[in-house]
């Protein structure tokens, strides 16, 4: 029985152990089905509002004002398309992207794809380490180096979740995301942005990217928004919902999971737009166009906004952002390792490996560049994510377009055109970036 889970109450929270653990009985009212399917999209959306996003959005807003808001919008729309492809693969084919790649490709391409996925996870975790350490530094005064060391103990959070169901993990993440959202809603109210300028910023205009620095930041925003390991993660965690195998049940599951994904990523879009808008309103419009570090933004908020609570809210949201990504990073690492290598280890061990690999570059970077190098490291980590994106998009589009695997749910001509266009655009942007770095 593929959906049986006799020991759900004591099962760890890794998705390979909880497939089909959340029942959605036939005849359940529509609104209850929507709530039952809500959750996986939120776990994915957390990756789109992590500290790496903060760094790119703050630099974009303070240096270029509202003009790069359209990059956040287009990146979010691209993320929605790709995440929908990912959830369709998981629900229809009943297999996650990593496992599907293992079944489809030979040893060399399979290991290459695995390596790229692992690099993406470590790059993302570097951002989480730096963001959490920076939040501890700003809120409690500990040094950045000590803050980085303290983040190693977040493995205890994963250990504390052992024996918990997947729904409990989703509830914890919901609380953290709500904290981030409320903090920024209050801060926008305190800053009072020019909403007409905000609306104009969402209108795409190529001229805004003629500046090489603006294009670099735009690629960083793209890498921070469309995260490659989230494509592997989403195709696995959607399988935690127990549905029938007939066409009608599958179509209904795809529809409800799409609603969950669009809603969650729209929330992530609003959070990222709020960060950029806050930076533009508080810094760019007041002449502080050199604010590219998160800690500078923290220290400048109170005197500019004129409220002692602004910086506190900023720090609390940053801490929640770093910690919420801990859960999804752990689950994504587990999915990738199990899928590509058919290797199962406890979640806390996987977390320890990922965090250990992230601590080295984060600590070395801070010791080398100093406290003011955090923003540079965060933006660089997001550019690394963008460079890994094509290696996840290519197999995803190929697999979801395969009628032998997807049946009637295979990508149609329009969806394939959009997906391949995204692949081409991201690849071209990355090639330009590499070329500019080599010159």
N, C-alpha and C positions, 0 to 999 in steps of 0.2 A: 504494500500500500504506500504510494509515494507521498501521501499527505499525513501519514500516521505519525504521531508524536506522543507516545504514552507517558513520557516523563517531562512534559512541558513545564511543569511547576519548578523543576530543578534544572532545566536546561540553561546553558549559558546563552548570552544574547547574540552570539554570532549567527548570521543568517543560515549557514549551512545546517545548523541544528534546529532551526525553527521554521522551516518551509511549511507553509500551510497551517501554521499554528493559530492564525486568527481566522476563525470561521465566519463565513458570510452565508448563512442558510438561505435556500431558495424561498421566495415569498417575503423577504425582509423589505419593509417600506423603503422607498427610494432615498429619503433623507437619511435613514439609518445606514443604508449601504454606502452613501457618500462619506459618512463619518467613519465607517469601518475601513474604508479604503484610504482615508486621510492618514498621513504619517510618513510614508516613504519619500514623498516629494519634499517634505519638511527637512528630513535628514539630508537630502541632496542639497537643498537650498542653503543649509548651514555653511557649506563649502563656498557659497557665493557671497558670504558676508564675513569672511574671516579677516584676520589682521592684514593679510596681503592686499585685500581689496581696500582697506583703510588707507594704506600707504599710497597706492596709485590714485585713489579718489582725492585724497587730501592734496597731493602734489598737483593733480590736474586742476582742481578747483582754485588753489591759491595762485598758481602760475598763469593759468589760462581762463580763469573765471568760469562762466557757465557754458563756454563754447564746446566742451567735450561731453556734455550731458548726452548728446545723441550717440556717442560711442558706448556709453553705459546701456542705453536703450537697445541699440542694435546687437550688442553682445548678449544681452539678456534674451532677446528674441532668438538669437542663434542657439543659446543654451536650451531654450524651451524645445526647439525643433530636435536637437540632438538627444535630449533627455527623453522625449517622447519616443524616438526610435529605440532607445535603450529599454524603456519599459515594455514596448511592444515585443522586443526580443524575449525578455524574461517571461512575459505572460503567455505569449503564443507558442514559443518553442520550448518553454519550461527549462531554459538553460541560461546561465549568465554569460556575459560577453567573454570573460576569461576562459571559461570551460568550452565555449563554442570555438574560440580561437585554437585551443588545444586540440579539439577534435578535427578542425579543418586544416590546419597548417602543419608543415613538417617541423622537425626539431629546431633547426636554426632560426627560421622566422618566429617560431613560437617563443624561443628563449629571448630573441631580440625584443619582441613585443612585451614580454614579461619584464625585461630590464628597463625598458622605457617607462612602463607603468610604475615600477618601483622608484625610479628617479623622480617621477611626478609626485608620488606620495611623500618622499623625503623632502622635496622642495616645498611642498605644502606644509609639512610639519615644521620646517625651518621657520616659516612665517608664523605658525602657531606658537612656537617656542619664543620667538622674538616679541610677538604681540603680548603673550601672557607675562613674560618677564618685564616688559615695558610697563604693563598695567600695574604689576606689583611694585615696580620702582616709583611710579607716579603716585600711587595710592598710599603706599606704606614706607617709602623712602629707602628700600633696600637697593643695593647696587645692581646694575644690569647683569653683571656676571653671576652674582648670587641668585638673582631672579631666574636666570637660565638654568642654574643647577636645581633650583627648587622645582622647576617644571618637570624634572625627571620623575618626581614623585606622583605625577598624575596617573601613573600606572596603577596606583592604589584605587583611583576612581573606577578603573576597569575591573579590578579585582572585586570591588564592592558591588559591581553589577552582576557578578557570577551568580547564577541561580535565578536571575530576574528574566521576565519575559520581554519580548521585543516591544510590546506596547508600553512598558515602563520606561524603556530607553527613549521612545518617541515622546513620552510625556515630559521627561527631563529636558530634552532638547527644545520642546515647545516652550517650556518655562524660560530657558535661556534666550531663545529668539524673541519672546515677548519682552524680556528685559531690555534687549538691544533696541527693539522697535519703540518702546515707550520712552527710553532715554533720548533717542533722536527726535521723536515727536516733540518732546518738551523743549529740546535745544533749538529746534527750528522756530518754535514759538517765541523763544527768547531773542533769537537773532533777527527775525522778521525779514526774510529774503524778498527780493524784488521778483514777484511771481511772474510778471510779464517777461522779464529776462530769463527766468527759469524755463518758461514755455518756449521761448525762442531757442534756447539751448538744446532742446530736444529735436529741433528740425535739422536733419543732416545737411552739412555743408563741407565740401571737400577742402575748401580753402583753409579750414581750421587745422588740417593735417599737413600743410606745406612746410611748417616748421619741423625739422628732424626730431627735435626734443618732444614736440607734441605727438608725432607719430610713434616715438618710442614709448611714451606714456600710454598712448592708445593701445599699443600691442600689449603692454603690461595689464591694462584694464581687461582686454580680451582674455589673456591668460588667467587673470584672477577670477573672471566670471565663468568662462567655459572650462571647467577643470576636467582633465582627461580621466583621472581615477573615478570621478563621479559617474562616468558612463559605465564603468565596470560595476560600481556599487549599485546603481539603480536597477540594473538588469537582474540583480540578485535579490534585493530586499523587497521588490514587488511580489516575489514568490512567497512572501510570508502570509499573503491573503489566500484563503482556501476557496477555490471556485471550481465549478464543473468544467469538464473538458469539451463539451459540445460547443458549436459555433456561437450560439446565442449567449451562453455564459461567458465565453472568451471575449466576445465583442463588448459585452457589458463591463467586464473587468478592465478592458483597454480604455473604454469611455470614462469610467470612474477614476481610474489611475491618471488619465490625462487631465481630468478636472483637478485632481490633487496636485499634479505637477505644475500646471499653469497657475493655479492659485498660490502655491508656495514660491515659485520663482518670480511671480509678480511682487510678492512681499519682499523678496531679496532685491529686486529691481528698485523698489521704493527705498529700501535701506541704503543701497549704494548711491542712489540719486540724492538721498538726504545727506550723506557724508560729503559728496562733492558740492552740493548746494551750501552746506554749512561752511565748508572751507572757502568757497567763493564769496559768500556773504560776509563772513567774519574777517577774512584776510585779504582777498583780492580787491574788494571794493574799498578797503580801508588803507590800501597801499602796501600791505604786508605780502608782497608777491614772492618772497623768498622762503615761505614756510613750506618745507618739503619733508620735515620730520614730524612724526606723531607727537613726540614730547614737546616740540615747539608749539604745536597746535594746542596742546593741553595747557601749557603755561600762559599762552596768549588769550585763551578764551575768556577767562574771568574779567581781565581789564577791558577787553574790547566789548564784550557783551554787557558788562556792568552788573553781573550777577555771580555771587560766590558759588552757586550750585552748578554752573555750566561745566566747569572742569571736572567736578566730582561725577556728574552724570556721564561725561566723556570717558573717564577712567573705568567706571563700573561697566559700561557697555563694551569697552575694549577687553576687559577681563572675561566677560560673558562670551564674547566673540571667540577668544582663544580657547576657552574650555569647551564650548559647544562643538568645536571642530575636532576635539580629542576623540569623541565617540565615533564620528563618521570616518575619521582617518583610520582608526583601529579596525572597524568593520570592513572598509575598503581594502586594507592590507590583507586581511584574512581572506576575502573573496578572491583577490588576485593570486595569492599564494596557493590556495586550494585549487583554483581553476586552472592556472598555468602549470603548476608543478605537482598537483594532486598530493599536496603535503598539508597535513593538518597538525597544528600546534595550538595550545591554549591561547585565548585572546590576550591574556596579560603578557605572555611571552612575545607575541607578535607586537604588542604595544611597546614593550621594552626594546625590541630590535629597532623599530622605527624611530622611537625617541632617541635611542643611543646614536643612530646614524645622523639625526638632525642636530643633536647637541654639539657635535664636533664643529661643523661649519658655522653654526650660530655663535658659539663661544669664541672660536678663532676670529670670526669677523668682528665681533665687538672688541676683543682685545687688540686687534690690529687697527681697526678704523676708529675705535673709541665710541662713546655714546652717540655721537652725531652720525655714525655710520649705519644706524638701524634702518633708517628710511631707504638708503641705498640698497641694503641687503634685502629688504622686503620687496622692493620693486624688482630687483634682479631675480628673486625667487619666482615672481609671477611671470617674468619673461621666460624663465626656464619651463614653466608650465605650458606657456603658449607654444614653445618649441616642441613639446611632446604631443600636442593635440592631434596633429595629422596621423600619428601612429595609432591612435585610438579611433579616430573617425573613419579611416579607411576600412578596417575590418567591420566596423559597425554598419556602415552603409552597404557593404557587400553582403553581409549576412542577412540584414533585414530586407534586402532586395531579392533574396533567393527564394523562389516559389517552392522549391523542394523542401525548404526548411519552414517557411512562413505561410505557405498555402495562400488562401485568399487575403491574408493580412500582409502580404509582401508589399513593399513600397510601390506606389503608382508612379507614373511618369512625372507628375508635378512634384511629388515629394522627393523623388530621386534627383530631379533637377536642382531643387533648393539645397539638398544635402551635399551634392557634389560641388555646387557653387560655393557653399561654405568651406568645404575642404580646399578648394582652389584658392579662395580669398585668404584663408589662414595660412596656407602654404606659401603663397606669394609674399605675404607680409613678413613671414619668418625668414624667407630667403633674403628679402630686402634688409631685414635687421642684421642677419649674419654678415651680409655684404658691407653694411655700414660699419660694423664692428671691426671688420678686417681691413678697412681702408685707413 
